[in-house]
């Protein structure tokens, strides 16, 4: 491909003729620009023994001898410098070109999911980057090949796929099963908000908000340096992941209590939940020193044994701020543990 002219072509005190400027500067500059994506009309390449030789950045690809199907195993790099993009599509949907992954050697194509890609629709696009002596996939567009896309996403034939661009650099890939359930994977690289139905995963990149509905799930990405807020469909803040990566629960959050196993000393696993229940035995009991996972609030609903002789002591790591334990038969005590990440403070309230 044409190399762009050097900026030293115009040097201080140097005189250039009109022909030199035309032929040695502007001519090569226009040629180089025309070889960039969008710089010229799309031209067709025909496979020969599994190989094509691109002459610009955007091409359609046809099978050898107009065969019904053919494999594209290698793409010559002669005309493309390191870092150049190449966009390929099918010349005819009736003649399917399949880009082979990892055929080996110079000019091989390395696809993102390490699997072959059949260009079965003329609206499909495969974008490649020349990396060393081979080509690496940058991305793909499926065009009208919905069936192929569903297969790639692991969906059934009756499921539906929807796409939407929201807010700043936030791409939603929405998928629905035949019964209408949303099974989307939603990826945010900028900011935005999305409401999801049951079974959806949400992955956020930085300083985003999301609305959760049904049994939508949060799938953590890299939350370091990010702030994420999660709301109910009615707009109530449920929980927040702060810039420190810690989860901050808010009023009205719903959770399933974790049942603690009774013994002489009970130490709750703070990573397993935020609300616990404890059916206590009819004897002396000790709340063991739980390993902190950061700042937060945890609640233990402790029910004294029906025998009426349950007592409770706290590990020395805890500071009792207020209240006292009621060990009378069937008494329910709310033990609230609050921490700033270092200290452990406890309040006991009879419920």
Buried (B, 14 or more C-beta within 10 A) or exposed (E): BBEBBEEEBEEEEEEEEEEEBEEBBEEBBEBBEBBBEEBBEEEEBBBEEBBBBBBBBBBBBBBBEEEEEBBBBBBBBEBBEEEBBBBBBBBBBEBBBBBBBEBEEEBBBBBEEEEBBBBBBBEBBBBBBBEEEBBBBBEBBBBEBBEBBBEBBEBEEEBEBEEEEBBEEBBBBBBBBEEEBBBBBBBBBBBBBBBBBBBBBBBBBBBBBBBBBBEBEBEEBEBEEBBBBBBBEEEEBBBBBBEBBBBBBEEEBEEEBBEBEBEEEBBBEBEEBBBBBBEBBBEBBBBBBBEBBBBBEBBBBBBBBEEEBBEBEBBEEBEEEEBEBBBEEEBEBBBBBBBEEEEBBBBBBEE
